[in-house]
Amino acid sequence: MLQVSPKMISRLDDLETDLINRRARAETEGWRGEIEGIDLTLTLLRTKRDETGRRLRRPVVNLGIPLPRTTTTAQETTP
């Protein structure tokens, strides 16, 4: 899944405004199929913006650098 950069949230707001304007025009013109498509796009856009906001509020977890496992021989493990 594509993740939106937090810097682009304002761009998502601009896209939402444009879609709302396009939906209003589609209503006045009677383009029902266009209205359904715009509604779906608006839903997905708002979901993506909400996900991006949630990612911003999550703390960053440092997992460190993984180290290679040490191998033990069979002689070392038998008593």
mmCIF file of the N, C-alpha and C atoms, coordinates in Angstrom:
data_MODEL
# 
_entry.id   MODEL 
# 
loop_
_atom_site.group_PDB 
_atom_site.id 
_atom_site.type_symbol 
_atom_site.label_atom_id 
_atom_site.label_alt_id 
_atom_site.label_comp_id 
_atom_site.label_asym_id 
_atom_site.label_entity_id 
_atom_site.label_seq_id 
_atom_site.pdbx_PDB_ins_code 
_atom_site.Cartn_x 
_atom_site.Cartn_y 
_atom_site.Cartn_z 
_atom_site.occupancy 
_atom_site.B_iso_or_equiv 
_atom_site.pdbx_formal_charge 
_atom_site.auth_seq_id 
_atom_site.auth_comp_id 
_atom_site.auth_asym_id 
_atom_site.auth_atom_id 
_atom_site.pdbx_PDB_model_num 
ATOM 1   N N  . MET A 1 1  ? 0.834   -1.187  0.000   1.00 0.00 ? 1  MET A N  1 
ATOM 2   C CA . MET A 1 1  ? 0.000   0.000   0.000   1.00 0.00 ? 1  MET A CA 1 
ATOM 3   C C  . MET A 1 1  ? 0.873   1.243   0.000   1.00 0.00 ? 1  MET A C  1 
ATOM 4   N N  . LEU A 1 2  ? 0.426   2.218   -0.701  1.00 0.00 ? 2  LEU A N  1 
ATOM 5   C CA . LEU A 1 2  ? 1.127   3.482   -0.779  1.00 0.00 ? 2  LEU A CA 1 
ATOM 6   C C  . LEU A 1 2  ? 0.848   4.296   0.480   1.00 0.00 ? 2  LEU A C  1 
ATOM 7   N N  . GLN A 1 3  ? 1.906   4.825   1.071   1.00 0.00 ? 3  GLN A N  1 
ATOM 8   C CA . GLN A 1 3  ? 1.747   5.682   2.244   1.00 0.00 ? 3  GLN A CA 1 
ATOM 9   C C  . GLN A 1 3  ? 2.020   7.121   1.828   1.00 0.00 ? 3  GLN A C  1 
ATOM 10  N N  . VAL A 1 4  ? 1.208   8.018   2.331   1.00 0.00 ? 4  VAL A N  1 
ATOM 11  C CA . VAL A 1 4  ? 1.328   9.428   2.015   1.00 0.00 ? 4  VAL A CA 1 
ATOM 12  C C  . VAL A 1 4  ? 2.315   10.077  2.975   1.00 0.00 ? 4  VAL A C  1 
ATOM 13  N N  . SER A 1 5  ? 3.181   10.888  2.438   1.00 0.00 ? 5  SER A N  1 
ATOM 14  C CA . SER A 1 5  ? 4.110   11.635  3.275   1.00 0.00 ? 5  SER A CA 1 
ATOM 15  C C  . SER A 1 5  ? 3.320   12.644  4.098   1.00 0.00 ? 5  SER A C  1 
ATOM 16  N N  . PRO A 1 6  ? 3.643   12.803  5.375   1.00 0.00 ? 6  PRO A N  1 
ATOM 17  C CA . PRO A 1 6  ? 2.934   13.776  6.203   1.00 0.00 ? 6  PRO A CA 1 
ATOM 18  C C  . PRO A 1 6  ? 3.021   15.199  5.646   1.00 0.00 ? 6  PRO A C  1 
ATOM 19  N N  . LYS A 1 7  ? 4.047   15.483  4.871   1.00 0.00 ? 7  LYS A N  1 
ATOM 20  C CA . LYS A 1 7  ? 4.180   16.818  4.265   1.00 0.00 ? 7  LYS A CA 1 
ATOM 21  C C  . LYS A 1 7  ? 3.105   17.084  3.224   1.00 0.00 ? 7  LYS A C  1 
ATOM 22  N N  . MET A 1 8  ? 2.454   16.039  2.745   1.00 0.00 ? 8  MET A N  1 
ATOM 23  C CA . MET A 1 8  ? 1.474   16.167  1.670   1.00 0.00 ? 8  MET A CA 1 
ATOM 24  C C  . MET A 1 8  ? 0.029   16.266  2.155   1.00 0.00 ? 8  MET A C  1 
ATOM 25  N N  . ILE A 1 9  ? -0.179  16.352  3.455   1.00 0.00 ? 9  ILE A N  1 
ATOM 26  C CA . ILE A 1 9  ? -1.553  16.423  3.968   1.00 0.00 ? 9  ILE A CA 1 
ATOM 27  C C  . ILE A 1 9  ? -2.273  17.655  3.438   1.00 0.00 ? 9  ILE A C  1 
ATOM 28  N N  . SER A 1 10 ? -1.587  18.769  3.318   1.00 0.00 ? 10 SER A N  1 
ATOM 29  C CA . SER A 1 10 ? -2.232  19.970  2.780   1.00 0.00 ? 10 SER A CA 1 
ATOM 30  C C  . SER A 1 10 ? -2.646  19.755  1.325   1.00 0.00 ? 10 SER A C  1 
ATOM 31  N N  . ARG A 1 11 ? -1.877  18.970  0.588   1.00 0.00 ? 11 ARG A N  1 
ATOM 32  C CA . ARG A 1 11 ? -2.244  18.654  -0.802  1.00 0.00 ? 11 ARG A CA 1 
ATOM 33  C C  . ARG A 1 11 ? -3.504  17.801  -0.828  1.00 0.00 ? 11 ARG A C  1 
ATOM 34  N N  . LEU A 1 12 ? -3.640  16.885  0.113   1.00 0.00 ? 12 LEU A N  1 
ATOM 35  C CA . LEU A 1 12 ? -4.860  16.086  0.200   1.00 0.00 ? 12 LEU A CA 1 
ATOM 36  C C  . LEU A 1 12 ? -6.071  16.976  0.485   1.00 0.00 ? 12 LEU A C  1 
ATOM 37  N N  . ASP A 1 13 ? -5.876  18.001  1.302   1.00 0.00 ? 13 ASP A N  1 
ATOM 38  C CA . ASP A 1 13 ? -6.966  18.945  1.573   1.00 0.00 ? 13 ASP A CA 1 
ATOM 39  C C  . ASP A 1 13 ? -7.372  19.679  0.300   1.00 0.00 ? 13 ASP A C  1 
ATOM 40  N N  . ASP A 1 14 ? -6.380  20.065  -0.505  1.00 0.00 ? 14 ASP A N  1 
ATOM 41  C CA . ASP A 1 14 ? -6.667  20.731  -1.784  1.00 0.00 ? 14 ASP A CA 1 
ATOM 42  C C  . ASP A 1 14 ? -7.434  19.798  -2.724  1.00 0.00 ? 14 ASP A C  1 
ATOM 43  N N  . LEU A 1 15 ? -7.010  18.543  -2.775  1.00 0.00 ? 15 LEU A N  1 
ATOM 44  C CA . LEU A 1 15 ? -7.698  17.571  -3.619  1.00 0.00 ? 15 LEU A CA 1 
ATOM 45  C C  . LEU A 1 15 ? -9.141  17.356  -3.163  1.00 0.00 ? 15 LEU A C  1 
ATOM 46  N N  . GLU A 1 16 ? -9.338  17.339  -1.847  1.00 0.00 ? 16 GLU A N  1 
ATOM 47  C CA . GLU A 1 16 ? -10.693 17.162  -1.320  1.00 0.00 ? 16 GLU A CA 1 
ATOM 48  C C  . GLU A 1 16 ? -11.589 18.335  -1.729  1.00 0.00 ? 16 GLU A C  1 
ATOM 49  N N  . THR A 1 17 ? -11.073 19.541  -1.625  1.00 0.00 ? 17 THR A N  1 
ATOM 50  C CA . THR A 1 17 ? -11.840 20.724  -2.026  1.00 0.00 ? 17 THR A CA 1 
ATOM 51  C C  . THR A 1 17 ? -12.218 20.649  -3.499  1.00 0.00 ? 17 THR A C  1 
ATOM 52  N N  . ASP A 1 18 ? -11.260 20.259  -4.332  1.00 0.00 ? 18 ASP A N  1 
ATOM 53  C CA . ASP A 1 18 ? -11.526 20.132  -5.762  1.00 0.00 ? 18 ASP A CA 1 
ATOM 54  C C  . ASP A 1 18 ? -12.580 19.060  -6.037  1.00 0.00 ? 18 ASP A C  1 
ATOM 55  N N  . LEU A 1 19 ? -12.487 17.935  -5.349  1.00 0.00 ? 19 LEU A N  1 
ATOM 56  C CA . LEU A 1 19 ? -13.477 16.873  -5.545  1.00 0.00 ? 19 LEU A CA 1 
ATOM 57  C C  . LEU A 1 19 ? -14.875 17.306  -5.111  1.00 0.00 ? 19 LEU A C  1 
ATOM 58  N N  . ILE A 1 20 ? -14.949 18.058  -4.040  1.00 0.00 ? 20 ILE A N  1 
ATOM 59  C CA . ILE A 1 20 ? -16.255 18.550  -3.577  1.00 0.00 ? 20 ILE A CA 1 
ATOM 60  C C  . ILE A 1 20 ? -16.862 19.485  -4.624  1.00 0.00 ? 20 ILE A C  1 
ATOM 61  N N  . ASN A 1 21 ? -16.027 20.333  -5.212  1.00 0.00 ? 21 ASN A N  1 
ATOM 62  C CA . ASN A 1 21 ? -16.509 21.228  -6.274  1.00 0.00 ? 21 ASN A CA 1 
ATOM 63  C C  . ASN A 1 21 ? -16.948 20.434  -7.506  1.00 0.00 ? 21 ASN A C  1 
ATOM 64  N N  . ARG A 1 22 ? -16.182 19.422  -7.866  1.00 0.00 ? 22 ARG A N  1 
ATOM 65  C CA . ARG A 1 22 ? -16.545 18.583  -9.011  1.00 0.00 ? 22 ARG A CA 1 
ATOM 66  C C  . ARG A 1 22 ? -17.834 17.822  -8.739  1.00 0.00 ? 22 ARG A C  1 
ATOM 67  N N  . ARG A 1 23 ? -18.032 17.398  -7.491  1.00 0.00 ? 23 ARG A N  1 
ATOM 68  C CA . ARG A 1 23 ? -19.264 16.686  -7.143  1.00 0.00 ? 23 ARG A CA 1 
ATOM 69  C C  . ARG A 1 23 ? -20.473 17.608  -7.261  1.00 0.00 ? 23 ARG A C  1 
ATOM 70  N N  . ALA A 1 24 ? -20.320 18.848  -6.815  1.00 0.00 ? 24 ALA A N  1 
ATOM 71  C CA . ALA A 1 24 ? -21.418 19.817  -6.928  1.00 0.00 ? 24 ALA A CA 1 
ATOM 72  C C  . ALA A 1 24 ? -21.786 20.041  -8.395  1.00 0.00 ? 24 ALA A C  1 
ATOM 73  N N  . ARG A 1 25 ? -20.788 20.139  -9.259  1.00 0.00 ? 25 ARG A N  1 
ATOM 74  C CA . ARG A 1 25 ? -21.064 20.316  -10.690 1.00 0.00 ? 25 ARG A CA 1 
ATOM 75  C C  . ARG A 1 25 ? -21.748 19.078  -11.255 1.00 0.00 ? 25 ARG A C  1 
ATOM 76  N N  . ALA A 1 26 ? -21.293 17.909  -10.850 1.00 0.00 ? 26 ALA A N  1 
ATOM 77  C CA . ALA A 1 26 ? -21.893 16.671  -11.335 1.00 0.00 ? 26 ALA A CA 1 
ATOM 78  C C  . ALA A 1 26 ? -23.362 16.579  -10.905 1.00 0.00 ? 26 ALA A C  1 
ATOM 79  N N  . GLU A 1 27 ? -23.665 17.074  -9.718  1.00 0.00 ? 27 GLU A N  1 
ATOM 80  C CA . GLU A 1 27 ? -25.066 17.076  -9.267  1.00 0.00 ? 27 GLU A CA 1 
ATOM 81  C C  . GLU A 1 27 ? -25.915 17.991  -10.126 1.00 0.00 ? 27 GLU A C  1 
ATOM 82  N N  . THR A 1 28 ? -25.415 19.190  -10.422 1.00 0.00 ? 28 THR A N  1 
ATOM 83  C CA . THR A 1 28 ? -26.189 20.129  -11.239 1.00 0.00 ? 28 THR A CA 1 
ATOM 84  C C  . THR A 1 28 ? -26.356 19.631  -12.674 1.00 0.00 ? 28 THR A C  1 
ATOM 85  N N  . GLU A 1 29 ? -25.372 18.885  -13.176 1.00 0.00 ? 29 GLU A N  1 
ATOM 86  C CA . GLU A 1 29 ? -25.446 18.356  -14.537 1.00 0.00 ? 29 GLU A CA 1 
ATOM 87  C C  . GLU A 1 29 ? -26.195 17.022  -14.604 1.00 0.00 ? 29 GLU A C  1 
ATOM 88  N N  . GLY A 1 30 ? -26.429 16.405  -13.438 1.00 0.00 ? 30 GLY A N  1 
ATOM 89  C CA . GLY A 1 30 ? -27.145 15.136  -13.402 1.00 0.00 ? 30 GLY A CA 1 
ATOM 90  C C  . GLY A 1 30 ? -26.292 13.941  -13.790 1.00 0.00 ? 30 GLY A C  1 
ATOM 91  N N  . TRP A 1 31 ? -25.002 14.007  -13.519 1.00 0.00 ? 31 TRP A N  1 
ATOM 92  C CA . TRP A 1 31 ? -24.080 12.912  -13.864 1.00 0.00 ? 31 TRP A CA 1 
ATOM 93  C C  . TRP A 1 31 ? -23.995 11.950  -12.690 1.00 0.00 ? 31 TRP A C  1 
ATOM 94  N N  . ARG A 1 32 ? -24.904 11.014  -12.600 1.00 0.00 ? 32 ARG A N  1 
ATOM 95  C CA . ARG A 1 32 ? -24.988 10.113  -11.455 1.00 0.00 ? 32 ARG A CA 1 
ATOM 96  C C  . ARG A 1 32 ? -23.768 9.201   -11.326 1.00 0.00 ? 32 ARG A C  1 
ATOM 97  N N  . GLY A 1 33 ? -23.293 8.670   -12.436 1.00 0.00 ? 33 GLY A N  1 
ATOM 98  C CA . GLY A 1 33 ? -22.115 7.811   -12.384 1.00 0.00 ? 33 GLY A CA 1 
ATOM 99  C C  . GLY A 1 33 ? -20.890 8.560   -11.889 1.00 0.00 ? 33 GLY A C  1 
ATOM 100 N N  . GLU A 1 34 ? -20.776 9.805   -12.312 1.00 0.00 ? 34 GLU A N  1 
ATOM 101 C CA . GLU A 1 34 ? -19.653 10.645  -11.870 1.00 0.00 ? 34 GLU A CA 1 
ATOM 102 C C  . GLU A 1 34 ? -19.741 10.916  -10.367 1.00 0.00 ? 34 GLU A C  1 
ATOM 103 N N  . ILE A 1 35 ? -20.954 11.127  -9.879  1.00 0.00 ? 35 ILE A N  1 
ATOM 104 C CA . ILE A 1 35 ? -21.154 11.379  -8.447  1.00 0.00 ? 35 ILE A CA 1 
ATOM 105 C C  . ILE A 1 35 ? -20.703 10.170  -7.633  1.00 0.00 ? 35 ILE A C  1 
ATOM 106 N N  . GLU A 1 36 ? -21.057 8.972   -8.088  1.00 0.00 ? 36 GLU A N  1 
ATOM 107 C CA . GLU A 1 36 ? -20.654 7.757   -7.365  1.00 0.00 ? 36 GLU A CA 1 
ATOM 108 C C  . GLU A 1 36 ? -19.137 7.610   -7.340  1.00 0.00 ? 36 GLU A C  1 
ATOM 109 N N  . GLY A 1 37 ? -18.491 7.886   -8.462  1.00 0.00 ? 37 GLY A N  1 
ATOM 110 C CA . GLY A 1 37 ? -17.029 7.802   -8.530  1.00 0.00 ? 37 GLY A CA 1 
ATOM 111 C C  . GLY A 1 37 ? -16.354 8.817   -7.631  1.00 0.00 ? 37 GLY A C  1 
ATOM 112 N N  . ILE A 1 38 ? -16.885 10.033  -7.618  1.00 0.00 ? 38 ILE A N  1 
ATOM 113 C CA . ILE A 1 38 ? -16.315 11.080  -6.769  1.00 0.00 ? 38 ILE A CA 1 
ATOM 114 C C  . ILE A 1 38 ? -16.519 10.740  -5.295  1.00 0.00 ? 38 ILE A C  1 
ATOM 115 N N  . ASP A 1 39 ? -17.685 10.217  -4.953  1.00 0.00 ? 39 ASP A N  1 
ATOM 116 C CA . ASP A 1 39 ? -17.937 9.821   -3.558  1.00 0.00 ? 39 ASP A CA 1 
ATOM 117 C C  . ASP A 1 39 ? -16.954 8.748   -3.099  1.00 0.00 ? 39 ASP A C  1 
ATOM 118 N N  . LEU A 1 40 ? -16.696 7.780   -3.959  1.00 0.00 ? 40 LEU A N  1 
ATOM 119 C CA . LEU A 1 40 ? -15.740 6.732   -3.625  1.00 0.00 ? 40 LEU A CA 1 
ATOM 120 C C  . LEU A 1 40 ? -14.342 7.318   -3.448  1.00 0.00 ? 40 LEU A C  1 
ATOM 121 N N  . THR A 1 41 ? -13.946 8.190   -4.362  1.00 0.00 ? 41 THR A N  1 
ATOM 122 C CA . THR A 1 41 ? -12.631 8.819   -4.275  1.00 0.00 ? 41 THR A CA 1 
ATOM 123 C C  . THR A 1 41 ? -12.511 9.660   -3.014  1.00 0.00 ? 41 THR A C  1 
ATOM 124 N N  . LEU A 1 42 ? -13.555 10.400  -2.662  1.00 0.00 ? 42 LEU A N  1 
ATOM 125 C CA . LEU A 1 42 ? -13.545 11.196  -1.431  1.00 0.00 ? 42 LEU A CA 1 
ATOM 126 C C  . LEU A 1 42 ? -13.387 10.308  -0.200  1.00 0.00 ? 42 LEU A C  1 
ATOM 127 N N  . THR A 1 43 ? -14.079 9.179   -0.178  1.00 0.00 ? 43 THR A N  1 
ATOM 128 C CA . THR A 1 43 ? -13.972 8.256   0.948   1.00 0.00 ? 43 THR A CA 1 
ATOM 129 C C  . THR A 1 43 ? -12.542 7.735   1.080   1.00 0.00 ? 43 THR A C  1 
ATOM 130 N N  . LEU A 1 44 ? -11.949 7.320   -0.025  1.00 0.00 ? 44 LEU A N  1 
ATOM 131 C CA . LEU A 1 44 ? -10.580 6.808   0.005   1.00 0.00 ? 44 LEU A CA 1 
ATOM 132 C C  . LEU A 1 44 ? -9.580  7.890   0.393   1.00 0.00 ? 44 LEU A C  1 
ATOM 133 N N  . LEU A 1 45 ? -9.770  9.091   -0.103  1.00 0.00 ? 45 LEU A N  1 
ATOM 134 C CA . LEU A 1 45 ? -8.877  10.204  0.224   1.00 0.00 ? 45 LEU A CA 1 
ATOM 135 C C  . LEU A 1 45 ? -8.942  10.530  1.716   1.00 0.00 ? 45 LEU A C  1 
ATOM 136 N N  . ARG A 1 46 ? -10.126 10.580  2.252   1.00 0.00 ? 46 ARG A N  1 
ATOM 137 C CA . ARG A 1 46 ? -10.279 10.888  3.683   1.00 0.00 ? 46 ARG A CA 1 
ATOM 138 C C  . ARG A 1 46 ? -9.690  9.780   4.552   1.00 0.00 ? 46 ARG A C  1 
ATOM 139 N N  . THR A 1 47 ? -9.856  8.546   4.131   1.00 0.00 ? 47 THR A N  1 
ATOM 140 C CA . THR A 1 47 ? -9.261  7.422   4.859   1.00 0.00 ? 47 THR A CA 1 
ATOM 141 C C  . THR A 1 47 ? -7.745  7.520   4.853   1.00 0.00 ? 47 THR A C  1 
ATOM 142 N N  . LYS A 1 48 ? -7.175  7.825   3.693   1.00 0.00 ? 48 LYS A N  1 
ATOM 143 C CA . LYS A 1 48 ? -5.723  7.937   3.569   1.00 0.00 ? 48 LYS A CA 1 
ATOM 144 C C  . LYS A 1 48 ? -5.201  9.089   4.428   1.00 0.00 ? 48 LYS A C  1 
ATOM 145 N N  . ARG A 1 49 ? -5.923  10.195  4.472   1.00 0.00 ? 49 ARG A N  1 
ATOM 146 C CA . ARG A 1 49 ? -5.510  11.332  5.298   1.00 0.00 ? 49 ARG A CA 1 
ATOM 147 C C  . ARG A 1 49 ? -5.569  10.974  6.779   1.00 0.00 ? 49 ARG A C  1 
ATOM 148 N N  . ASP A 1 50 ? -6.603  10.248  7.191   1.00 0.00 ? 50 ASP A N  1 
ATOM 149 C CA . ASP A 1 50 ? -6.726  9.828   8.586   1.00 0.00 ? 50 ASP A CA 1 
ATOM 150 C C  . ASP A 1 50 ? -5.602  8.863   8.974   1.00 0.00 ? 50 ASP A C  1 
ATOM 151 N N  . GLU A 1 51 ? -5.272  7.928   8.068   1.00 0.00 ? 51 GLU A N  1 
ATOM 152 C CA . GLU A 1 51 ? -4.176  6.992   8.333   1.00 0.00 ? 51 GLU A CA 1 
ATOM 153 C C  . GLU A 1 51 ? -2.853  7.734   8.502   1.00 0.00 ? 51 GLU A C  1 
ATOM 154 N N  . THR A 1 52 ? -2.639  8.728   7.673   1.00 0.00 ? 52 THR A N  1 
ATOM 155 C CA . THR A 1 52 ? -1.407  9.517   7.755   1.00 0.00 ? 52 THR A CA 1 
ATOM 156 C C  . THR A 1 52 ? -1.349  10.269  9.073   1.00 0.00 ? 52 THR A C  1 
ATOM 157 N N  . GLY A 1 53 ? -2.468  10.810  9.509   1.00 0.00 ? 53 GLY A N  1 
ATOM 158 C CA . GLY A 1 53 ? -2.514  11.491  10.799  1.00 0.00 ? 53 GLY A CA 1 
ATOM 159 C C  . GLY A 1 53 ? -2.231  10.558  11.956  1.00 0.00 ? 53 GLY A C  1 
ATOM 160 N N  . ARG A 1 54 ? -2.752  9.331   11.881  1.00 0.00 ? 54 ARG A N  1 
ATOM 161 C CA . ARG A 1 54 ? -2.495  8.345   12.936  1.00 0.00 ? 54 ARG A CA 1 
ATOM 162 C C  . ARG A 1 54 ? -1.019  7.957   12.965  1.00 0.00 ? 54 ARG A C  1 
ATOM 163 N N  . ARG A 1 55 ? -0.406  7.811   11.798  1.00 0.00 ? 55 ARG A N  1 
ATOM 164 C CA . ARG A 1 55 ? 1.021   7.472   11.755  1.00 0.00 ? 55 ARG A CA 1 
ATOM 165 C C  . ARG A 1 55 ? 1.866   8.572   12.380  1.00 0.00 ? 55 ARG A C  1 
ATOM 166 N N  . LEU A 1 56 ? 1.439   9.816   12.242  1.00 0.00 ? 56 LEU A N  1 
ATOM 167 C CA . LEU A 1 56 ? 2.182   10.933  12.837  1.00 0.00 ? 56 LEU A CA 1 
ATOM 168 C C  . LEU A 1 56 ? 2.134   10.890  14.355  1.00 0.00 ? 56 LEU A C  1 
ATOM 169 N N  . ARG A 1 57 ? 1.029   10.409  14.909  1.00 0.00 ? 57 ARG A N  1 
ATOM 170 C CA . ARG A 1 57 ? 0.876   10.391  16.362  1.00 0.00 ? 57 ARG A CA 1 
ATOM 171 C C  . ARG A 1 57 ? 1.554   9.188   17.022  1.00 0.00 ? 57 ARG A C  1 
ATOM 172 N N  . ARG A 1 58 ? 1.891   8.159   16.234  1.00 0.00 ? 58 ARG A N  1 
ATOM 173 C CA . ARG A 1 58 ? 2.555   6.974   16.793  1.00 0.00 ? 58 ARG A CA 1 
ATOM 174 C C  . ARG A 1 58 ? 4.013   7.281   17.101  1.00 0.00 ? 58 ARG A C  1 
ATOM 175 N N  . PRO A 1 59 ? 4.492   6.796   18.244  1.00 0.00 ? 59 PRO A N  1 
ATOM 176 C CA . PRO A 1 59 ? 5.915   7.018   18.554  1.00 0.00 ? 59 PRO A CA 1 
ATOM 177 C C  . PRO A 1 59 ? 6.803   6.163   17.657  1.00 0.00 ? 59 PRO A C  1 
ATOM 178 N N  . VAL A 1 60 ? 7.994   6.662   17.400  1.00 0.00 ? 60 VAL A N  1 
ATOM 179 C CA . VAL A 1 60 ? 8.965   5.921   16.606  1.00 0.00 ? 60 VAL A CA 1 
ATOM 180 C C  . VAL A 1 60 ? 9.658   4.912   17.515  1.00 0.00 ? 60 VAL A C  1 
ATOM 181 N N  . VAL A 1 61 ? 9.749   3.700   17.053  1.00 0.00 ? 61 VAL A N  1 
ATOM 182 C CA . VAL A 1 61 ? 10.377  2.636   17.837  1.00 0.00 ? 61 VAL A CA 1 
ATOM 183 C C  . VAL A 1 61 ? 11.710  2.287   17.192  1.00 0.00 ? 61 VAL A C  1 
ATOM 184 N N  . ASN A 1 62 ? 12.766  2.339   17.964  1.00 0.00 ? 62 ASN A N  1 
ATOM 185 C CA . ASN A 1 62 ? 14.079  1.983   17.467  1.00 0.00 ? 62 ASN A CA 1 
ATOM 186 C C  . ASN A 1 62 ? 14.287  0.491   17.699  1.00 0.00 ? 62 ASN A C  1 
ATOM 187 N N  . LEU A 1 63 ? 14.371  -0.263  16.636  1.00 0.00 ? 63 LEU A N  1 
ATOM 188 C CA . LEU A 1 63 ? 14.547  -1.708  16.748  1.00 0.00 ? 63 LEU A CA 1 
ATOM 189 C C  . LEU A 1 63 ? 16.013  -2.107  16.783  1.00 0.00 ? 63 LEU A C  1 
ATOM 190 N N  . GLY A 1 64 ? 16.892  -1.183  16.580  1.00 0.00 ? 64 GLY A N  1 
ATOM 191 C CA . GLY A 1 64 ? 18.310  -1.486  16.612  1.00 0.00 ? 64 GLY A CA 1 
ATOM 192 C C  . GLY A 1 64 ? 18.774  -2.213  15.364  1.00 0.00 ? 64 GLY A C  1 
ATOM 193 N N  . ILE A 1 65 ? 20.038  -2.529  15.350  1.00 0.00 ? 65 ILE A N  1 
ATOM 194 C CA . ILE A 1 65 ? 20.616  -3.246  14.221  1.00 0.00 ? 65 ILE A CA 1 
ATOM 195 C C  . ILE A 1 65 ? 20.690  -4.719  14.594  1.00 0.00 ? 65 ILE A C  1 
ATOM 196 N N  . PRO A 1 66 ? 20.146  -5.592  13.766  1.00 0.00 ? 66 PRO A N  1 
ATOM 197 C CA . PRO A 1 66 ? 20.195  -7.015  14.101  1.00 0.00 ? 66 PRO A CA 1 
ATOM 198 C C  . PRO A 1 66 ? 21.622  -7.549  14.016  1.00 0.00 ? 66 PRO A C  1 
ATOM 199 N N  . LEU A 1 67 ? 21.918  -8.475  14.895  1.00 0.00 ? 67 LEU A N  1 
ATOM 200 C CA . LEU A 1 67 ? 23.236  -9.111  14.923  1.00 0.00 ? 67 LEU A CA 1 
ATOM 201 C C  . LEU A 1 67 ? 23.104  -10.540 14.416  1.00 0.00 ? 67 LEU A C  1 
ATOM 202 N N  . PRO A 1 68 ? 24.139  -11.055 13.762  1.00 0.00 ? 68 PRO A N  1 
ATOM 203 C CA . PRO A 1 68 ? 24.058  -12.448 13.304  1.00 0.00 ? 68 PRO A CA 1 
ATOM 204 C C  . PRO A 1 68 ? 24.043  -13.398 14.500  1.00 0.00 ? 68 PRO A C  1 
ATOM 205 N N  . ARG A 1 69 ? 23.350  -14.482 14.348  1.00 0.00 ? 69 ARG A N  1 
ATOM 206 C CA . ARG A 1 69 ? 23.283  -15.486 15.410  1.00 0.00 ? 69 ARG A CA 1 
ATOM 207 C C  . ARG A 1 69 ? 24.598  -16.236 15.480  1.00 0.00 ? 69 ARG A C  1 
ATOM 208 N N  . THR A 1 70 ? 24.975  -16.583 16.677  1.00 0.00 ? 70 THR A N  1 
ATOM 209 C CA . THR A 1 70 ? 26.169  -17.418 16.825  1.00 0.00 ? 70 THR A CA 1 
ATOM 210 C C  . THR A 1 70 ? 25.741  -18.863 16.750  1.00 0.00 ? 70 THR A C  1 
ATOM 211 N N  . THR A 1 71 ? 26.513  -19.661 16.074  1.00 0.00 ? 71 THR A N  1 
ATOM 212 C CA . THR A 1 71 ? 26.166  -21.076 15.928  1.00 0.00 ? 71 THR A CA 1 
ATOM 213 C C  . THR A 1 71 ? 26.899  -21.882 16.985  1.00 0.00 ? 71 THR A C  1 
ATOM 214 N N  . THR A 1 72 ? 26.223  -22.863 17.507  1.00 0.00 ? 72 THR A N  1 
ATOM 215 C CA . THR A 1 72 ? 26.838  -23.757 18.485  1.00 0.00 ? 72 THR A CA 1 
ATOM 216 C C  . THR A 1 72 ? 26.955  -25.132 17.847  1.00 0.00 ? 72 THR A C  1 
ATOM 217 N N  . THR A 1 73 ? 28.016  -25.802 18.142  1.00 0.00 ? 73 THR A N  1 
ATOM 218 C CA . THR A 1 73 ? 28.192  -27.145 17.592  1.00 0.00 ? 73 THR A CA 1 
ATOM 219 C C  . THR A 1 73 ? 27.498  -28.158 18.483  1.00 0.00 ? 73 THR A C  1 
ATOM 220 N N  . ALA A 1 74 ? 27.284  -29.324 17.974  1.00 0.00 ? 74 ALA A N  1 
ATOM 221 C CA . ALA A 1 74 ? 26.621  -30.371 18.733  1.00 0.00 ? 74 ALA A CA 1 
ATOM 222 C C  . ALA A 1 74 ? 27.432  -30.767 19.945  1.00 0.00 ? 74 ALA A C  1 
ATOM 223 N N  . GLN A 1 75 ? 28.760  -30.676 19.887  1.00 0.00 ? 75 GLN A N  1 
ATOM 224 C CA . GLN A 1 75 ? 29.616  -31.041 21.014  1.00 0.00 ? 75 GLN A CA 1 
ATOM 225 C C  . GLN A 1 75 ? 29.445  -30.048 22.167  1.00 0.00 ? 75 GLN A C  1 
ATOM 226 N N  . GLU A 1 76 ? 29.214  -28.812 21.848  1.00 0.00 ? 76 GLU A N  1 
ATOM 227 C CA . GLU A 1 76 ? 29.066  -27.812 22.895  1.00 0.00 ? 76 GLU A CA 1 
ATOM 228 C C  . GLU A 1 76 ? 27.739  -27.929 23.623  1.00 0.00 ? 76 GLU A C  1 
ATOM 229 N N  . THR A 1 77 ? 26.713  -28.446 22.964  1.00 0.00 ? 77 THR A N  1 
ATOM 230 C CA . THR A 1 77 ? 25.393  -28.500 23.574  1.00 0.00 ? 77 THR A CA 1 
ATOM 231 C C  . THR A 1 77 ? 25.155  -29.797 24.338  1.00 0.00 ? 77 THR A C  1 
ATOM 232 N N  . THR A 1 78 ? 25.943  -30.851 24.116  1.00 0.00 ? 78 THR A N  1 
ATOM 233 C CA . THR A 1 78 ? 25.737  -32.108 24.861  1.00 0.00 ? 78 THR A CA 1 
ATOM 234 C C  . THR A 1 78 ? 26.524  -32.095 26.153  1.00 0.00 ? 78 THR A C  1 
ATOM 235 N N  . PRO A 1 79 ? 25.910  -32.565 27.263  1.00 0.00 ? 79 PRO A N  1 
ATOM 236 C CA . PRO A 1 79 ? 26.616  -32.560 28.552  1.00 0.00 ? 79 PRO A CA 1 
ATOM 237 C C  . PRO A 1 79 ? 27.641  -33.639 28.686  1.00 0.00 ? 79 PRO A C  1 
# 
